[in-house]
Amino acid sequence: MSLFDKYAPLKTRVDMMMKIGKDALGVQFDDIIDATRGRIGNREILLAGTNNYLGLTFDEDCMSAAKKAVDDHGTGTTGSRVANGSYSEHVDLEKALAEHLGMPSCVVFTTGYQTNLAAISGLAGDKDVIFMDADAHACIIDGTRLTGASTIRFRHNNPEDLDKRLKRQGEIEGGNALVVIEGMYSMFGDIAPIDEFLDVTHRYGGYLYIDEAHSYGVFGPTGCGIAEDQGVLDRVDFISGTFSKSLASVGGFCASRHAEFEILRKVMRPYMFTASATPSNICAALAAVEKVKQGDHLRANLNIRAEQLHKGLAEMQYELCAEASPVIAVRRPNEAVAAMEWNWLIENGVYVNLAVPPGTPQSSSLLRISLSAAHTEEDINTILKAFADLKDNQGALMAGMASKLQAAE
């Protein structure tokens, strides 16, 4: 038996995808032209699946900050902050994020994924209990696996179900309840009722941890996320986020209204034993934080474009997974159809994400669109036309897919 035999079912799925067309999970761009355009070969592609919500990856100030950081400090840090020390920019970014969120403590990490691994595994001990939304991101799930804590899942976006499970758990002897949710969920684009989750969590003496990776920069009067948008930011215990969405870089952060959070720098293994973020990534993110704070015009355009696209797709009778938000997920009947349609869209100049199980809620197969403040009304019309043409060509596409699969047998 081979070490790789256990992946035979996955290989079967990949083989099916390749029979239909390209590897949608391994697409290669020959150039990224700007925040909304890429190039594959000689074809220009409209990018509608990048999570570049504020379109800042080509912002002049962010690029200049990154370039200057390389000139000033070189390309890498070559070690962790525990071993090699912090650059002044690491500390400056933590202070800027803490000030923006109105919290006394903030720790910066090398990636967003690593942020949740580190913070959750550092916060929850053997006697604690983690209550986790059923649709939690993989990094939240993996963070819980690094702890000795018990983990209980509750129904997605359902404060009443959380209430029942906290009540059933009762008093946690020698430990605490840590409730983990997200602000805007990355696959469906649906929004958490954070105010209700806070009421339930604090009623039982628990702590609320919110991953605002896809909502920081996008929601709230100053871009702090869903918690700010719902007027409850000052009550949230922990907020995590990433630099790879609205902050146009790579990295992550966790902030807390509890100053004691600082002690976790001495125990979070993914923080202590990973090289710290590069100067260019840190300085690009630091410049982007200022853009977020002053980004009302960016958020306004993003909301307008989301409403435009959601309305247009709904009028075509596509099944959408949530109300209008910067993430719009189109549910497809199965993985093969989704892969076929993804191929058709990219061949016709529009890049979206193919999202399939196990990375999707409810075992859904999705064409996932993430919008950017850099998208124009014309860009959205281009996306809508592509989906309209896709629907018009559905019969021929289905026949072609069946023929390809049959020929490959």
C-alpha positions in Angstrom: 0.0 0.0 0.0 1.3 3.4 -1.0 1.5 6.4 1.3 -0.6 8.2 -1.2 -3.4 5.6 -1.6 -5.6 7.4 0.9 -5.9 10.3 -1.6 -7.4 8.1 -4.3 -10.9 9.6 -3.9 -9.5 13.1 -4.2 -7.5 12.1 -7.3 -10.7 10.8 -8.9 -12.3 14.3 -8.3 -9.2 16.1 -9.7 -9.2 13.7 -12.8 -12.9 14.6 -13.4 -12.1 18.3 -13.2 -9.2 17.9 -15.7 -11.4 16.0 -18.1 -13.9 18.9 -18.1 -11.2 21.6 -18.5 -8.4 23.4 -16.6 -7.4 22.9 -12.9 -9.6 25.6 -11.4 -7.7 25.2 -8.1 -4.3 25.8 -9.7 -4.8 28.5 -12.2 -1.7 30.5 -13.2 -1.8 34.1 -14.2 1.1 35.3 -16.4 0.6 38.9 -15.2 -1.5 40.8 -12.7 -2.0 44.2 -14.4 -3.9 46.0 -11.6 -6.5 45.4 -8.9 -9.1 44.1 -11.3 -7.2 42.9 -14.3 -4.9 39.9 -14.9 -3.5 38.2 -18.0 -3.4 34.5 -19.0 -1.4 34.1 -22.2 -2.5 36.9 -24.5 -6.0 37.2 -22.9 -6.9 39.9 -20.4 -9.1 38.6 -17.5 -11.5 40.5 -15.3 -10.6 39.5 -11.7 -13.7 38.8 -9.6 -12.3 36.4 -7.1 -9.3 38.0 -5.4 -10.6 39.2 -2.0 -9.0 42.5 -2.8 -11.9 44.3 -1.2 -10.6 47.9 -1.1 -8.4 47.5 -4.2 -5.3 48.7 -2.4 -2.7 46.3 -3.9 -1.8 48.9 -6.5 -2.3 51.9 -4.3 0.7 54.2 -4.7 1.2 54.9 -1.0 1.1 51.2 -0.1 3.5 50.3 -2.9 5.9 53.1 -2.0 5.9 52.0 1.7 6.7 48.4 0.7 9.5 49.5 -1.7 11.1 51.9 0.9 11.0 49.1 3.5 13.0 46.9 1.3 15.5 49.7 0.7 15.7 50.4 4.5 15.6 46.9 6.0 16.2 44.3 3.2 13.9 41.5 2.1 13.4 39.3 5.2 13.6 39.1 9.0 15.3 35.7 9.0 13.8 34.7 12.4 11.0 35.1 14.9 10.5 38.2 17.0 11.2 36.1 20.1 14.6 35.1 18.7 15.6 38.0 16.5 13.7 40.9 18.0 11.1 43.2 16.6 11.5 45.9 13.9 10.1 49.2 14.9 7.6 48.8 12.1 6.2 45.7 13.7 5.5 47.7 16.9 4.2 50.7 14.9 1.7 48.5 13.1 0.5 46.9 16.3 0.0 50.3 17.8 -1.9 51.6 14.8 -4.3 48.6 14.7 -4.9 48.8 18.5 -5.7 52.5 18.2 -8.0 52.0 15.3 -9.9 49.2 17.1 -9.9 51.0 20.4 -8.2 48.1 22.2 -5.2 48.1 24.5 -3.5 45.0 23.0 -2.7 43.9 19.5 -0.3 41.2 18.2 0.8 40.9 14.6 1.5 37.6 13.0 3.1 36.4 9.8 -0.1 35.2 8.1 -3.8 35.4 8.7 -4.1 31.6 9.0 -1.4 31.6 11.6 -3.2 34.3 13.6 -6.1 32.0 14.5 -3.8 29.0 15.0 -1.8 31.0 17.5 -4.4 33.1 19.3 -7.0 30.3 19.8 -4.5 27.7 20.9 -2.9 30.3 23.2 -6.2 31.4 24.8 -7.9 28.0 25.4 -6.4 25.7 28.0 -7.2 22.1 28.9 -10.0 23.1 31.2 -11.7 25.5 28.9 -14.4 24.8 26.4 -14.5 26.3 22.8 -17.9 26.9 21.3 -17.4 27.3 17.5 -19.8 28.2 14.7 -20.5 25.2 12.5 -19.3 27.1 9.4 -16.0 28.2 10.9 -13.0 28.7 8.6 -10.3 25.9 8.5 -7.8 28.0 10.5 -10.3 28.3 13.4 -10.9 24.5 13.3 -7.1 23.9 13.2 -6.6 26.4 16.0 -8.9 24.4 18.2 -7.1 21.2 17.4 -3.9 22.6 18.8 -5.5 23.0 22.2 -6.4 20.5 24.9 -9.8 22.2 25.2 -13.1 20.5 24.5 -14.8 21.8 21.4 -18.6 22.2 20.8 -20.1 23.3 17.5 -23.3 25.3 17.4 -25.6 25.9 14.4 -24.4 28.5 11.9 -25.2 32.1 12.8 -27.6 30.9 15.5 -27.3 32.6 18.9 -30.3 30.6 20.2 -28.5 27.4 19.6 -25.4 28.7 21.2 -27.5 29.7 24.2 -28.9 26.1 24.5 -25.4 24.6 24.3 -23.9 27.0 26.9 -26.8 26.3 29.2 -26.4 22.6 28.7 -22.7 22.8 29.4 -23.3 24.6 32.7 -20.5 25.9 34.9 -17.0 25.1 33.6 -15.0 24.0 36.6 -11.6 25.7 36.6 -12.1 27.0 33.0 -14.0 29.4 30.7 -16.1 29.4 27.6 -14.5 30.8 24.4 -17.0 31.5 21.7 -15.6 31.8 18.2 -17.5 33.3 15.2 -16.7 35.2 12.1 -17.9 38.7 11.0 -18.6 38.0 7.3 -18.2 34.4 6.3 -15.9 33.9 3.4 -17.8 31.4 1.3 -21.4 32.6 1.4 -20.8 36.2 2.4 -23.4 36.1 5.1 -23.2 38.3 8.2 -23.1 37.3 11.9 -25.5 39.0 14.4 -22.6 39.9 16.6 -24.8 41.9 19.0 -26.9 38.9 19.8 -23.8 36.6 20.1 -22.3 39.1 22.6 -25.5 39.1 24.7 -25.5 35.3 24.9 -21.8 34.8 25.4 -21.4 37.4 28.2 -24.6 36.2 29.9 -22.8 33.0 30.6 -19.5 34.6 31.5 -17.8 33.6 28.3 -15.4 35.4 26.0 -16.3 36.3 22.3 -13.6 35.9 19.6 -14.5 37.2 16.2 -12.6 36.6 13.0 -13.1 39.8 10.9 -10.7 38.7 8.2 -13.2 39.3 5.4 -14.9 42.3 7.1 -12.2 44.5 8.5 -11.8 47.5 6.2 -15.2 46.7 4.5 -17.8 47.4 7.2 -18.3 50.1 9.9 -17.9 53.9 9.9 -14.1 53.6 10.1 -13.7 50.2 8.6 -13.2 48.2 11.8 -15.7 45.5 10.7 -19.1 44.1 11.5 -18.7 44.7 15.2 -18.2 48.4 14.6 -21.0 48.4 12.1 -23.4 46.9 14.7 -22.2 49.4 17.4 -20.7 46.8 19.7 -17.0 46.9 19.0 -16.2 48.0 22.6 -17.8 44.9 24.0 -15.9 42.3 21.9 -13.2 40.4 23.7 -10.9 39.4 20.8 -10.9 40.4 17.1 -8.6 38.7 14.6 -8.0 39.8 11.0 -5.7 39.4 8.0 -3.6 41.7 5.9 -4.2 39.7 2.7 -7.7 41.1 2.1 -8.4 44.8 2.7 -4.8 45.6 3.9 -3.2 44.6 0.6 -0.3 42.6 2.1 0.4 39.3 3.8 0.1 38.8 7.6 -2.5 39.0 10.4 -3.4 40.4 13.7 -5.3 39.7 16.9 -6.5 42.5 19.1 -8.1 42.4 22.5 -9.9 44.7 25.0 -8.1 42.7 27.7 -4.6 44.1 28.2 -3.6 40.7 29.7 -3.6 39.3 26.1 0.0 40.6 25.9 1.3 37.6 28.0 0.3 35.3 25.1 3.4 36.4 23.2 5.3 34.1 25.5 3.1 31.0 24.8 1.7 31.2 21.3 3.9 28.6 19.4 2.9 29.8 15.9 4.1 33.3 16.9 7.2 32.2 18.8 8.6 29.7 16.3 7.9 31.3 12.9 9.9 34.0 11.2 8.3 37.4 11.7 6.6 39.3 8.8 8.9 40.9 6.3 9.4 44.7 6.4 7.7 45.2 3.1 4.6 43.4 4.2 4.4 45.2 7.5 4.9 48.6 5.9 2.4 48.0 3.2 -0.2 47.0 5.8 0.7 50.0 7.9 0.0 52.3 5.0 -3.2 50.5 4.2 -4.5 50.9 7.8 -4.6 54.7 7.1 -6.4 54.1 3.8 -9.0 52.0 5.7 -9.6 54.7 8.3 -10.2 57.2 5.5 -11.9 54.8 3.1 -15.6 55.8 3.2 -15.5 56.4 -0.6 -14.1 52.9 -1.1 -16.6 51.2 1.1 -19.4 53.2 -0.6 -18.4 52.1 -4.0 -18.0 48.5 -2.9 -21.5 48.4 -1.4 -23.0 49.9 -4.6 -21.2 47.3 -6.8 -22.3 44.5 -4.5 -26.0 45.6 -4.7 -25.7 45.9 -8.5 -24.3 42.4 -9.0 -26.6 40.8 -6.5 -29.6 42.4 -8.0 -28.6 41.4 -11.5 -27.8 37.8 -10.7 -31.1 37.4 -8.7 -33.1 38.8 -11.7 -31.5 36.0 -13.8 -32.8 33.6 -11.2 -29.4 32.3 -10.1 -29.6 30.8 -6.6 -27.6 33.1 -4.3 -26.4 32.0 -0.8 -26.9 35.3 1.1 -28.0 38.9 0.9 -25.8 41.4 -1.0 -22.3 41.7 0.4 -18.7 41.9 -1.1 -18.8 38.1 -1.3 -21.6 36.8 -3.6 -21.8 33.0 -3.9 -23.8 31.4 -6.7 -24.9 27.9 -5.8 -24.6 25.2 -8.5 -26.2 21.8 -8.6 -23.0 19.8 -8.3 -19.2 19.9 -8.5 -19.0 18.9 -12.2 -21.4 21.6 -13.3 -19.6 24.2 -11.2 -16.2 23.2 -12.8 -17.7 23.3 -16.3 -19.1 26.8 -15.7 -15.9 28.0 -14.1 -14.0 27.0 -17.2 -16.5 28.7 -19.5 -16.3 31.9 -17.5 -12.5 32.1 -17.5 -12.5 31.3 -21.2 -14.8 34.2 -21.7 -12.7 36.6 -19.7 -14.1 36.5 -16.1 -12.2 34.9 -13.2 -14.2 33.8 -10.2 -13.5 31.2 -7.5 -14.6 27.6 -7.8 -15.4 26.5 -4.3 -16.3 22.9 -3.6 -16.5 20.5 -0.6 -14.9 20.1 1.9 -14.1 23.8 1.9 -17.7 24.9 1.6 -20.7 24.9 4.0 -23.4 22.4 3.5 -21.3 20.5 1.0 -22.1 23.2 -1.6 -20.6 23.7 -5.0 -20.2 27.4 -5.7 -19.1 30.0 -8.1 -17.8 32.5 -5.6 -17.4 36.2 -6.5 -15.5 38.6 -4.3 -15.8 42.3 -5.3 -13.4 45.2 -5.0 -13.8 48.9 -4.5 -11.8 49.1 -7.7 -14.5 47.5 -9.8 -16.6 49.9 -11.9 -20.2 49.8 -12.9 -19.0 48.7 -16.3 -17.0 45.8 -14.7 -20.1 44.6 -13.0 -22.1 44.8 -16.2 -19.3 42.6 -17.8 -19.7 40.0 -15.1 -23.5 40.0 -15.4 -23.3 39.6 -19.2 -20.9 36.7 -18.7 -23.4 35.0 -16.4 -26.3 35.8 -18.7 -24.4 34.2 -21.7 -23.6 31.3 -19.4 -27.2 30.6 -18.8 -28.0 31.0 -22.5 -25.4 28.4 -23.4 -26.3 26.0 -20.6 -27.7 23.2 -22.9 -24.7 23.1 -25.2 -22.3 23.2 -22.2 -24.0 20.3 -20.5 -23.9 18.2 -23.7 -20.2 19.1 -24.2 -19.4 18.1 -20.6 -21.2 14.8 -21.0 -19.3 14.1 -24.2 -15.9 14.9 -22.6 -16.6 12.7 -19.6 -17.8 9.8 -21.8 -14.8 10.0 -24.2 -12.5 9.9 -21.2 -13.9 6.7 -19.8 
